[in-house]
Amino acid sequence: MWGRSWQRLPRCPGPPRRPQNETDAKDTMPEVMFAGPDGRLEGRYHHAKRPNAPVALLLHPHPLHGGTMNNRVVHGLYGRFEAMGFSVLRFNFRGVGKSQGRYDGGIGEIGDAAAALDFLQMVNPNASMLWVAGYSFGAYVGMQLLMRRPEMGGFVSIAAPASHYDFGFLAPCPCSGMIVHGEADELVPVGSVAKLVDKLNTQKGVTIDYRTIPDAGHVFNADQAAMLADMTEDHVHSVLNRSRMALAAD
């Protein structure tokens, strides 16, 4: 079923080691440590007050290119999902920050994401919906997680590395979601992502909300990161509203 997905993965392009790509905001969210497949993993977790709140898992860019859970885009999405009433977790892949282990070429990191989802489901056993959102390498890992966890209800993929990894494993894609890409991405040509979107949109029951950001490269500045958060909120609200309408109609 997984095809080439369990081969050693090539290095995914990721934001270069630029300190300005990290948020400067003071992190007041409680630190959590949870068991991963190769040791304990470090994260930040917000627990929603509303019973049965939806949950979101956020995945950061490539560990070998400076990606951490404090990445500007990931941090911004964390705050936005929190504001939308989600329980939300962002964490460091193995070998990043206080997370134990070492980089494993993508295979181990998929296991890390699955362990993070296990943690989320353990503390939110009655969650109304499960979402995953990833940026660059994190987008690839998030899409792999979708194929392994059919209970996922939605996804957000930002700067998905469609020209570097084979996304053919999404056959079929288990749910609809949103893909966002910078029109001036210097590492992943926007055309490669458009082709992926076209393929996914031909699948029965799958609708991809595809959006682009003019003049944006692979690394998003503060204004572009805010646009990404706005787009995510708009998409998530539209999905949740359709879900509520469907329940009301039953």
C-alpha positions as CSV (number, residue, x, y, z in Angstrom):
1,M,0.0,0.0,0.0
2,W,2.8,2.4,0.9
3,G,4.8,1.9,-2.3
4,R,8.0,3.9,-2.0
5,S,7.0,5.7,1.1
6,W,9.0,3.5,3.5
7,Q,12.3,3.9,1.5
8,R,15.0,6.1,2.9
9,L,13.7,9.5,2.0
10,P,15.9,12.2,0.3
11,R,16.5,15.4,2.1
12,C,13.6,17.7,1.7
13,P,14.2,21.4,1.0
14,G,13.4,23.4,4.0
15,P,13.9,27.0,5.3
16,P,17.6,27.7,5.6
17,R,19.0,28.3,9.0
18,R,17.7,31.9,9.4
19,P,17.1,33.1,13.0
20,Q,14.5,35.5,11.7
21,N,12.3,32.6,10.6
22,E,11.7,31.8,14.3
23,T,9.1,33.7,16.2
24,D,10.2,36.3,18.7
25,A,7.0,35.9,20.8
26,K,7.4,34.7,24.3
27,D,6.2,31.2,24.6
28,T,3.8,30.9,27.6
29,M,2.3,27.5,26.6
30,P,3.2,24.6,28.9
31,E,5.8,22.2,27.8
32,V,4.9,18.6,27.4
33,M,7.1,15.5,27.0
34,F,5.6,12.4,25.5
35,A,6.9,9.0,24.4
36,G,8.1,8.7,20.8
37,P,9.4,5.7,18.9
38,D,13.0,6.7,19.6
39,G,12.7,8.5,22.9
40,R,10.8,11.3,24.5
41,L,9.6,14.2,22.3
42,E,9.3,17.8,23.4
43,G,6.1,19.8,22.6
44,R,3.9,22.7,23.5
45,Y,0.2,21.9,24.1
46,H,-2.9,23.9,24.6
47,H,-6.0,22.1,25.9
48,A,-9.3,23.6,24.9
49,K,-11.9,24.3,27.6
50,R,-14.9,23.1,25.5
51,P,-15.7,19.4,25.8
52,N,-15.2,17.4,22.6
53,A,-13.3,20.3,21.0
54,P,-11.5,19.4,17.7
55,V,-7.8,18.9,17.8
56,A,-4.9,19.9,15.6
57,L,-1.4,18.6,15.2
58,L,1.3,20.9,13.7
59,L,4.5,19.7,12.0
60,H,7.6,21.8,11.5
61,P,10.0,22.1,8.6
62,H,13.1,20.0,7.9
63,P,15.2,19.4,11.0
64,L,18.5,19.6,9.0
65,H,17.5,23.0,7.7
66,G,16.8,24.7,11.0
67,G,13.2,23.6,11.3
68,T,11.7,23.6,14.9
69,M,8.3,23.9,16.5
70,N,9.1,27.6,17.1
71,N,9.1,28.2,13.3
72,R,7.2,31.4,12.6
73,V,4.6,29.7,10.4
74,V,4.0,26.8,12.9
75,H,3.9,29.1,15.9
76,G,1.3,31.4,14.1
77,L,-0.9,28.4,13.2
78,Y,-0.7,27.2,16.8
79,G,-2.1,30.5,18.0
80,R,-4.8,30.5,15.4
81,F,-6.0,27.0,16.1
82,E,-6.1,27.9,19.8
83,A,-8.2,30.9,19.0
84,M,-10.6,28.8,17.0
85,G,-11.2,26.6,20.1
86,F,-9.0,23.7,19.2
87,S,-6.8,21.6,21.5
88,V,-3.5,22.0,19.6
89,L,0.0,20.4,19.8
90,R,3.2,21.4,18.1
91,F,6.4,19.4,18.8
92,N,10.0,19.0,17.8
93,F,10.9,16.0,15.7
94,R,13.6,13.6,17.0
95,G,17.0,15.3,17.5
96,V,15.5,18.8,17.7
97,G,15.5,20.9,20.9
98,K,14.9,18.6,23.8
99,S,13.5,15.7,21.7
100,Q,15.6,12.6,21.9
101,G,16.9,10.6,19.0
102,R,18.5,11.7,15.8
103,Y,17.2,12.6,12.3
104,D,16.0,9.5,10.5
105,G,15.6,10.5,6.9
106,G,11.8,11.0,7.2
107,I,10.8,7.5,8.2
108,G,11.3,8.0,11.9
109,E,9.8,11.4,11.8
110,I,6.5,9.9,10.4
111,G,6.6,7.7,13.5
112,D,7.1,10.8,15.7
113,A,4.0,12.4,14.2
114,A,2.0,9.2,14.8
115,A,3.2,9.2,18.4
116,A,2.2,12.9,18.7
117,L,-1.3,12.1,17.4
118,D,-1.5,9.2,19.9
119,F,-0.8,11.7,22.7
120,L,-3.5,14.1,21.4
121,Q,-6.0,11.3,21.2
122,M,-5.2,10.1,24.6
123,V,-5.9,13.5,26.2
124,N,-8.8,14.2,23.9
125,P,-10.6,10.8,23.6
126,N,-13.9,12.5,22.5
127,A,-12.5,15.0,20.0
128,S,-15.0,16.0,17.4
129,M,-12.4,16.1,14.6
130,L,-8.7,15.6,14.0
131,W,-6.6,17.9,11.8
132,V,-3.0,17.9,10.8
133,A,-1.1,20.9,9.4
134,G,2.5,20.9,8.2
135,Y,5.0,23.2,6.6
136,S,7.5,22.0,4.0
137,F,9.0,18.8,5.3
138,G,6.2,18.8,7.9
139,A,3.6,18.9,5.0
140,Y,5.1,15.7,3.6
141,V,5.1,14.0,6.9
142,G,1.5,15.2,7.5
143,M,0.3,13.7,4.3
144,Q,2.0,10.4,5.1
145,L,0.2,10.5,8.5
146,L,-3.1,10.9,6.7
147,M,-2.6,7.6,4.9
148,R,-1.8,5.8,8.2
149,R,-4.6,7.3,10.3
150,P,-8.0,7.1,8.6
151,E,-9.6,9.0,11.5
152,M,-8.1,12.3,10.3
153,G,-10.8,14.7,9.2
154,G,-8.8,17.5,7.6
155,F,-5.4,18.8,6.6
156,V,-3.4,21.9,5.8
157,S,-0.3,21.5,3.7
158,I,2.0,24.6,3.3
159,A,4.9,24.6,0.8
160,A,4.5,20.9,0.2
161,P,7.7,19.6,-1.4
162,A,6.0,18.1,-4.5
163,S,9.0,18.4,-6.7
164,H,11.3,16.5,-4.3
165,Y,9.1,13.7,-2.9
166,D,6.7,11.4,-4.7
167,F,3.2,12.0,-3.4
168,G,1.8,9.1,-5.4
169,F,1.0,7.4,-2.1
170,L,-2.1,9.6,-1.9
171,A,-4.1,7.2,-3.9
172,P,-6.7,7.6,-2.8
173,C,-6.3,10.7,-0.6
174,P,-8.3,9.9,2.6
175,C,-9.9,13.3,3.1
176,S,-10.2,16.8,1.7
177,G,-8.0,19.7,2.8
178,M,-6.1,22.9,1.9
179,I,-2.8,23.3,0.1
180,V,-1.0,26.6,0.1
181,H,2.1,27.6,-1.9
182,G,4.2,30.6,-2.5
183,E,4.1,31.7,-6.2
184,A,7.8,32.6,-6.0
185,D,9.0,29.5,-4.2
186,E,12.6,29.1,-5.2
187,L,12.9,25.5,-3.9
188,V,9.6,23.9,-5.0
189,P,8.2,25.3,-8.2
190,V,4.6,26.3,-7.9
191,G,3.8,24.2,-11.0
192,S,4.7,21.0,-9.3
193,V,2.2,21.7,-6.5
194,A,-0.5,22.6,-9.0
195,K,0.0,19.2,-10.7
196,L,-0.4,17.5,-7.4
197,V,-3.6,19.5,-6.6
198,D,-5.0,18.6,-10.0
199,K,-4.4,14.9,-9.4
200,L,-6.0,15.0,-6.0
201,N,-9.0,16.9,-7.2
202,T,-9.8,14.1,-9.7
203,Q,-10.3,11.7,-6.9
204,K,-13.9,10.9,-5.9
205,G,-15.0,12.7,-2.8
206,V,-11.8,14.8,-2.5
207,T,-11.8,18.5,-2.8
208,I,-8.5,20.5,-2.4
209,D,-8.8,24.1,-1.5
210,Y,-5.7,25.4,-3.4
211,R,-4.4,28.9,-2.6
212,T,-1.2,30.7,-3.6
213,I,0.5,33.7,-2.1
214,P,2.0,36.2,-4.6
215,D,5.7,37.0,-4.3
216,A,6.1,34.4,-1.5
217,G,9.1,32.1,-1.5
218,H,9.7,28.9,0.4
219,V,10.4,31.0,3.6
220,F,7.5,33.2,4.6
221,N,8.0,36.6,6.2
222,A,5.9,37.8,9.1
223,D,3.1,39.3,6.9
224,Q,2.9,36.2,4.7
225,A,2.8,34.0,7.8
226,A,-0.2,36.0,9.0
227,M,-1.8,35.5,5.6
228,L,-1.3,31.8,6.0
229,A,-3.0,31.8,9.4
230,D,-5.9,33.8,7.9
231,M,-6.3,31.3,5.0
232,T,-6.2,28.4,7.5
233,E,-8.8,29.9,9.7
234,D,-11.0,30.6,6.7
235,H,-10.7,27.1,5.4
236,V,-11.2,25.4,8.8
237,H,-14.3,27.4,9.5
238,S,-15.8,26.6,6.2
239,V,-15.2,22.8,6.8
240,L,-16.6,23.0,10.4
241,N,-19.6,25.0,9.2
242,R,-20.4,22.4,6.6
243,S,-20.1,19.7,9.2
244,R,-22.5,21.4,11.5
245,M,-25.0,21.9,8.7
246,A,-24.8,18.3,7.7
247,L,-25.4,17.2,11.4
248,A,-28.4,19.6,11.6
249,A,-29.9,18.2,8.4
250,D,-29.8,14.6,9.8
